[in-house]
Amino acid sequence: MPLIRKTPDEAAKAIAAAGPAASLTDASAEMRWTAGRLAADNPGSVPALTEALARESDDRVREAIFTALARIATPQSVLAVLPYVRSNDANLRTGALDALRAMPSLTERHLAQLISDPDSDVRLLACDLARVTTGVHASRLLCELVETDPEANVCAAAVEVLAEIGNADAIQPLARCAARFPNDPFLKFAIEAATSRLARHADRV
C-alpha cells in the first residue's frame, strides 16, 4: 500500500494530538520536521528536542531542531547545541554554529570554555563565534589566546576577529603573537593589517 503523505495542516493536527515529543520520534521525516518547527513555540520542548537531535539522521530535520532550539533561546538550548561544535559531521557543526550565533548573549557565557578547549578545531570555531558576542569580553579572551595558543592557524583566526571587534588594547598582544611565530608570513601579514586597523580606529576615538 503506497504511503500517503500528510498535508502540512494534517501533520500539524496530528502533532497537536500526539504531542511534539512523540512526533519527534515519528517514522516520517516530514512529521519530525514539522514537529521540530512547531516545537519552537514551546520552551518546555527543549528536552525532547535534545533527545531527538542526538538520534536524528535527516539533515532537514536536524536543521529544524537547531532552529527551534535557537528560537527558544534558553541556557538549556545552548547546552543542547554545544556538543555538536566538536562533531565530525560538517552539517552538524554548521547547524550548531548557526544556532549559537543566533543566541549571542547565551553563547558568550561559554566562550571562555570554547576558546580554551584542548581541540584546536574547537578553538578555531570559537574565534568565529566571538564575532557575535560582546566586543570587550570577546576581545579580552582573544588577546589571551593570541599570546598563548600554540597553533598558528588558531591565532590567525583570532587575529582576524580582533581586527573587527578589538581596540587598541589588542595591539601589544598582537605584537607578542607575531614574535612567537616569526616564520609564518601569512600570520605576520594578518597581524600587521589588524594592528594598522586598530591603530587607525584608536586615533579616531
C-alpha positions in Angstrom: 0.0 0.0 0.0 1.5 3.3 -1.0 2.5 5.8 1.7 0.0 8.7 1.8 1.8 11.9 2.7 0.0 14.2 5.2 -0.6 17.8 4.2 1.1 20.5 6.4 -2.3 21.1 8.1 -2.9 17.4 8.7 0.6 17.0 10.0 0.2 19.9 12.4 -3.1 18.4 13.7 -1.5 15.0 14.2 1.3 16.6 16.1 -1.0 18.6 18.2 -2.9 15.4 19.1 0.2 13.3 19.8 2.4 16.0 21.3 5.8 17.3 20.0 7.9 14.8 22.0 6.1 11.8 20.4 6.1 13.3 17.0 9.8 13.9 17.0 10.2 10.1 17.0 7.7 9.6 14.1 8.9 7.3 11.3 8.1 10.0 8.8 10.9 12.6 8.4 8.2 15.1 7.2 6.4 14.7 10.5 9.6 15.0 12.5 10.5 18.2 10.6 7.1 19.7 11.2 7.3 18.7 14.9 10.7 20.4 15.1 9.3 23.6 13.6 6.3 23.6 15.9 8.4 22.9 19.0 10.0 26.4 18.6 6.9 27.9 20.2 7.2 25.7 23.3 10.1 26.3 25.7 9.3 23.1 27.5 10.2 21.1 24.4 13.9 21.5 24.9 14.5 18.1 26.5 12.6 16.4 23.7 14.5 18.4 21.1 17.8 17.5 22.7 17.0 13.8 22.6 15.7 14.0 19.1 18.8 15.7 17.8 21.0 13.0 19.3 19.4 10.3 17.2 18.3 12.3 14.1 20.0 11.5 10.8 17.9 13.6 8.4 19.7 16.9 7.7 16.5 18.8 7.1 15.0 17.7 10.4 18.3 18.5 12.2 18.1 22.0 10.8 14.5 22.4 12.1 15.6 21.2 15.6 18.6 23.6 15.7 16.3 26.4 14.6 13.8 25.6 17.3 16.5 25.5 20.0 17.8 28.8 18.8 14.4 30.4 18.8 13.6 29.1 22.3 17.0 30.5 23.4 17.4 29.4 26.9 20.5 28.3 28.8 19.3 24.7 28.2 19.1 25.4 24.5 22.7 26.3 24.4 23.8 23.3 26.4 21.9 21.1 23.9 23.7 22.6 21.0 27.3 23.0 22.3 28.4 19.3 22.0 27.9 19.4 18.2 30.5 22.1 17.8 33.0 19.2 18.0 31.1 16.8 15.8 32.9 15.1 12.9 29.8 15.7 10.8 30.2 19.1 8.9 26.4 19.6 8.7 26.0 19.1 12.4 28.9 21.5 13.1 27.4 24.1 10.8 23.9 23.7 12.4 25.3 24.1 15.9 27.4 27.2 15.0 24.4 28.9 13.3 22.2 28.2 16.3 24.9 29.5 18.7 25.3 32.7 16.6 21.5 33.2 16.9 21.9 33.2 20.8 24.9 35.5 21.3 24.2 36.6 24.8 23.8 33.0 26.0 26.7 31.7 23.9 29.0 34.3 25.4 28.8 32.6 28.7 30.6 29.6 27.2 33.1 31.4 25.0 36.0 31.1 27.5 35.4 27.4 27.7 35.4 27.0 24.0 38.4 29.2 23.4 40.5 27.1 25.9 39.3 23.8 24.6 42.0 21.1 24.1 40.8 20.6 20.5 42.4 23.2 18.2 39.4 22.9 15.8 37.0 23.9 18.5 39.2 26.9 19.5 39.3 28.0 15.9 35.5 27.8 15.6 35.2 29.7 18.9 37.1 32.6 17.4 34.3 32.9 14.8 31.6 32.7 17.4 33.4 35.6 19.2 32.3 37.9 16.3 28.7 38.0 17.5 29.3 38.3 21.3 30.0 41.4 23.3 33.1 43.0 22.0 35.0 43.8 25.2 34.7 40.3 26.7 35.4 38.5 23.5 38.4 40.8 22.7 40.0 40.1 26.1 39.6 36.3 25.5 41.1 36.6 22.0 44.0 38.7 23.3 44.8 35.9 25.8 44.5 33.3 23.1 46.9 35.0 20.6 49.5 35.2 23.4 49.3 31.6 24.4 47.9 29.3 21.7 50.5 27.0 20.1 48.6 26.8 16.7 49.3 29.4 14.1 46.0 28.9 12.3 44.0 29.4 15.5 45.9 32.6 16.2 45.2 33.7 12.6 41.5 33.2 13.2 41.7 35.2 16.4 43.6 38.0 14.7 41.0 38.3 12.0 38.2 38.7 14.6 40.3 41.1 16.7 40.7 43.3 13.7 36.9 43.6 13.6 35.9 43.8 17.3 39.1 44.7 19.1 40.6 48.0 20.3 44.0 49.5 21.0 44.4 47.1 23.9 44.9 44.3 21.4 47.9 45.9 19.7 50.6 44.7 22.2 49.2 41.1 22.4 49.2 41.0 18.6 52.9 42.1 18.6 53.8 39.4 21.0 51.9 36.9 18.9 54.0 37.9 15.9 57.1 37.4 17.9 56.1 33.8 18.7 55.6 32.9 15.0 58.4 34.8 13.2 58.5 32.4 10.2 54.8 32.5 9.4 54.3 35.1 6.6 50.5 34.8 6.5 50.1 35.4 10.2 52.7 38.2 10.1 50.6 39.9 7.3 47.3 39.4 9.2 48.8 40.9 12.4 50.2 43.9 10.6 46.8 44.5 8.9 44.9 44.1 12.2 47.4 46.4 14.1 47.1 49.1 11.4 43.3 49.0 11.5 43.1 49.1 15.3 45.6 51.9 15.5 43.6 54.0 13.0 40.4 53.3 15.0 42.2 54.4 18.2 43.2 57.7 16.5 39.7 58.4 15.6 38.3 57.8 19.1 
